[in-house]
Amino acid sequence: MNIHIRKILAAALLVATTVHAGAADLLDTVKQRGTLNIAMEGTYPPFNFKENGQLAGFEVEFAKALAQKLGVKPEFTTGEWSGLLAGLQAGKYDVVINQVGITDKRKEAFDFSAPYTISSPQLIVRKDDKRVFKSLADLRGKKLGVGEGTNFADMARAVGGIDIKTYPGSTEYLQDLALGRIDAAMNDSLLIPYIIKKTNLPLKAGAPVGQIEESGIPFAKGNPKFKAALDKAIADMEADGSFAKISVKWFDRDVSKPPVAK
């Protein structure tokens, strides 16, 4: 390598190092701007949805409280789930708050806040049913209702021996469960209190089954100050009871804790 090329490479390296060193952490950008740009679907009740033309739901209230803890105002963008993470990668917004599961694959592309919801698949049973189903295996020879196209049917098939009934949505299988046409149903533990309350049927949450899943807030990699601030804000909300208040309003329990059978 000649001296001229070495000088060019050295200069380029110096520029790159200076640019990197001077790059602002996302926290500095957000603070300077005075807003936290948040993306979500806006069509995913009870997490986020539109009511009378306004965004509402658990994650909307959580996002507003989070922004307040950071000392900035929330600004919301809505879009289809399929494009939310791609938009985050393209820098269209700061964070996505939309029940984004923390997975190894996603952690290759993004950093995540501490988890703010913990869920698992959970059974739904009749309030007056004296039988106890502690696992999917206890449903062998019984009828289980699940939503069509969900992964819950695959979980049940893997156990074997369960009579699986698929339905267009939760309303239909909850009706059949209340009428005794099936023995149990299954959905995500976070959705169960909401859908039971919405349908007002004599049902209750049963045993959690399957693996625990955590959801957090993804954002661009390389922003340690922003991550520390997000994690502190979430921890402060849990400590002062504001998170639990929002959570109980929408789910009848603190969704930052693992689900338990009722």
N, C-alpha and C positions, 0 to 999 in steps of 0.2 A: 504494500500500500504506500503510495507516494505521499509527500508532506502536504501537498495541496488538498488531497482527498481527506487526510487525517484532520486538517483544520476545518473543513466543511462539516465532517461528522461530529467533531468536538463542539462546534458552534450550534449545530442542530440539537445535540444532546443538552447543551446548556439552556437553550430556549425551551425545550420540552420540560426540563426539570423546573425551570422558573415558572412556566405556565401551570404545572401541576402543583407546585408549592403555593402559588397564588390563587388557586381555584377555591372558591368559597364553599364551605360546607352548606348543605341544603338548609340547615337551621339559620345560618346568616342570611341566606336568600329570602327565606320565608319571613324572618323578622323584619328585614329591610322593606319587603313588599307590604307586609302587614296583613297578609292573607295566607291561608293554607288551602291549596287547590286540591279538592277531593273528588274522586270519580267513584260512581256506583251505578248499578243498573236502574234503580228507581222503579222496578217492576217485580220486586222480590219480597212480598209481605211475609212475616211481620218485620223483616230486617230493614228494608227500604222500599217505599212505594209512594205513589202520589194520591193524595186525598184532597178533593176540592181544588185541584191544580197545584197543591203545595206538597213538597217532599215531607214524608212522615215515616215513622218506624224507629225501631231500636237503634239501628246504626246511624240514622240521621241525628238523633238526640245524643248518641255517644260521640259522634264526630263534632257536634257543636260544643259539647262540654270539653272535648279534647283540645279543640282550637282555643277555647277560653283559657285552659291551663297553660297553653303555649303563649298566651298573650296576643293572639291574632284573631282575625275573623275567618270563618269558613266560607269557601266558595265552592259550589257543587257543580259537577258536570255529570250528566247521565248518558249511558250508552249500553249497547248490547254486551252481555258478558264476554262473548267471543273476542271482542276488541279491546276490553279494558286493560289487560296486561300489556298488550302490544302498544297501546297508547301511553302507558307508563314508561315503557322502554324508549319510546320516541320523545319523552319529555313533555308530553302534553299537559300533565298535571303532576302534583307532588306525590300523592298517595292514592291507593285504591282501598276503600273500606267497603267490602262486599263479601264477607264470609270467605276470605281467601285462605284455603287450607295451606298450612306450612309444610311443604314437601321438600325432599332433597333436590328434586329437579328444579323447582321454583327458586330454591336458594342458590342455584348456580347463576341465576339471572338477577336476583334481587336480594337485598337485605330485608329483614323482617323485624317488626317490633316484638315485644313480648306478647304471647297469646292473650287475647281478650275473651275468647269463647272456647269452651271445651265441650265436645258432644260425642255421642256414639249412637249407633242404631239402638232403638228401644222398642219394646213391645207395648201394645195398647190392649187392655182387657176390660171386661165389663165390671162395673163397680161392685155388683153383687156376686161375682164369680168367686167361689171358695177355693177353686183350684189354684195352685201356685206353679207358674211356668218360670223357672229360674234361668233357662237357656233355650236356644232353638231346638236342642235335642229333646227337650220335654214336649215339643210339639209334634213329634213323630206320631203319625196316625190321626193327627188333628188338622183342622183347616185354618190356614193363615192367609190373611188379606194383605196385599201390597199394591202400590201404584204401578201401573203399566209402564215399562221402560226404565224403572229404577233398578239400582244394584241390589235392592233388598231381596228380590226374587232369586238372583244368583247366589246370594248368601244362603238362602233357605235350601236351594237345590243342592248345594255343596254338602249340606248336612244329610240329606236323603230321608225319605220316608214321610215327608211333610206334604199334605195336600195343599198346594199353592193356588190361590185364587187371585187373579190380577184384575185391577179396576182402573177406569180412566183417571180417577183422582181420589183424594182422601174422603170427600163427602160420601161417595158411594160405599167404600168399604167400612166406614164408620157406621153408616146406617145398617149394613148387614151385620156388623158386630153387635150393635145394640139390640137387634132383633134375634140374635142367637144363631144366625145362619153360618157364621164362622166362629172359631174359638179365640182368635187373637188377630191383631194387625201389627204392622211394624212401620215406623217412620224415624226420622232424625229426632233425637231427644229434645232438641231446641224447639222444634215445630210442634211437638205433641201438646203442650199446654195451650198454645194458641189455637190449634185446630179443634181441640176438645171444647174450649170456651166458645169458639165461633159456632160450632154445631149444637152446643148445649145438650149433648146426649149423656146418658148415665154411664160414662166411661172413665177410666183412670189410666195413668202411666203404669206400665209393668216394669219388668226387669230390663236393665241395659244389656245389650248383647253386641258382640263384635268389638272392634278396636276403637279406642279413644282417638279422636281427631281434634287437633288444635288449629284455630284460625288466628291470623295476625294481620298487621298492616304492612304490605310490601312497599318499598321505595328504592330508588337508585342506589347501587352499591357505592361505597366509599364516602359515606356521610356519618362518621362516628358521633359527632356532636348531635346531629338530628336524632339518631337512634337513642342516645342517652336521654335526650329531652322527651321523646315519645314514651320511652319506658318509664321515666319518672312521672310523667303526666298520668299514665295508666295506673301506676302504683299509688299516686296521690288520690286518684278517684276511688280506688278500692279502699284506701285508708280512711277517707273522709265520708264514705258511705254513698257518694253520689253515683258511682257505678252500679251498686246494688239497687239503688232506688230506680234507676232507669231500667235495669234488667228485670226487676220484679214487676214493674208496670207492664212489660211486654211478654214475660215468660213465667211469671209467678215464682221465680227463683233466681239465684245468682248464677249466671251462665259462665262465669269465670271459674266455677268449681265443677268437678266431674259429675255427671248425672248419677242419680241414685234411684233405686226402685221406691215406689210409694205404696 
